[in-house]
């Protein structure tokens, strides 16, 4: 009994001693904390207990190395299976469905660690390294294309000559252009000499994204990537693909773009193709929307003429060829005498070649005046080849004078040139002297 009592007494004393020691320890910790807080206040640092809370940091490098190990081992297993089955064809790439679980959550700094682990593995051959590096970068393309391009540049030795590597860079540029066009253009401009084929293949993606974001930048992209790209196709695309809201800005930017081109031949070629594309787009939009845009955009006189010169062909590929009549009437009402006649005549020629019956029907009901006279000229010049009698009937409805004589001279030169006898009789009958 006494033994049990002494044992209990010793236990209680021990607990009391431990409690007192622990209490003293806590008191000392509090005292130290208060001293540190006071020192922090004196130094101008907020004295908050939360500042001294222990923080646990994730081992991000360890995560990256683990992911690399899994990725490499998975690749080796696939290679071993290929060899065991006697297949000589190389692996097209890593199985991303399997590796995605441990790769998708990694950031760019961790992907860099993964790539370095791949390069340090002495059992991998060069082809496997290139495959795994490209596969690793593939996880950044959609979420962080800028980082993917940085790493592509850093490890370009293993990527720039491979289809997979070039695709990574091309796709990254395309994704980046959607979110940060200027950053994508800057990368392409800074690396065009280092990776010419990649930048060249990405030009269209850059221009496409710039078309409805920043037309001026789009034309700058064209200029940056060399005179060999001045074929007119890119400029035509920009003017014809821009939304109606951006098209006016694109037209102004195009005007400035042309001013930078020293070669007259190249400039004229670009103008022709660009305005042809724009005219086709206007025709496709329809008369109401197209004429409204032309009025609001206020193109220069030369620009207006070039657009309308190409409009006739555009109308043939657009909806409702009967809109040619509306465009001829609009041209007659909008442009001054001396500018409108040849344009109206040209539209009528295109319409007659496509549907002479509809063109002739409109002509028969058109109101007499300068616009109709110009249309008669275009109609007669075109239909003469198939129906000379009808053509001459229309020509003779023109008032006597230069307009009629000009139309007759056109027939003589362009329709009877290969028949000297018929040409001589025609000239004598109509009193044509040249």
Number of C-alpha atoms within 10 A of each C-alpha: 6 7 8 9 10 11 12 12 12 12 12 12 12 12 12 12 12 12 12 12 12 12 12 12 12 12 12 12 12 12 12 12 15 14 12 13 18 15 13 14 13 11 10 9 12 12 18 11 10 7 10 10 8 7 7 6 6 8 8 14 15 12 18 24 19 16 25 25 16 16 24 23 12 16 21 15 11 15 16 12 12 15 13 9 9 9 11 8 8 11 15 8 14 20 14 15 7 12 19 15 10 15 26 16 15 19 16 20 13 20 27 21 19 28 23 15 19 23 19 11 12 9 12 16 10 12 13 21 20 26 20 23 27 27 22 27 26 23 22 24 22 14 15 16 26 23 19 28 24 14 20 22 17 12 18 19 12 19 22 21 12 16 10 19 25 21 17 26 29 22 20 26 29 24 21 26 23 16 12 14 21 16 14 22 25 12 15 24 15 11 14 16 10 13 17 14 13 20 24 15 13 22 21 17 17 26 26 21 20 23 23 19 16 19 26 18 19 28 22 15 20 20 16 14 17 9 11 8 15 17 15 20 14 21 27 21 19 26 27 22 18 23 14 19 10 16 21 20 18 28 22 14 19 21 15 13 18 18 9 10 16 9 9 10 10 16 18 14 14 21 21 18 19 25 26 24 25 28 27 22 22 26 29 18 16 17 20 13 13 17 18 12 18 14 10 9 15 12 17 10 10 8 15 15 19 19 24 24 21 23 26 27 20 25 26 22 12 16 14 13 19 15 18 24 20 14 23 25 15 16 20 21 12 12 15 10 11 8 14 22 22 17 27 30 25 24 27 30 25 23 27 21 14 14 14 17 12 14 23 21 10 16 19 13 9 15 11 11 10 15 23 24 24 24 28 28 27 24 28 28 25 22 19 15 14 9 11 15 13 14 20 17 11 18 22 14 11 21 11 10 8 10 15 18 19 13 20 22 18 15 23 20 11 11 16 16 13 11 10 11 11 13 17 14 11 17 17 11 9 11 11 14 8 5
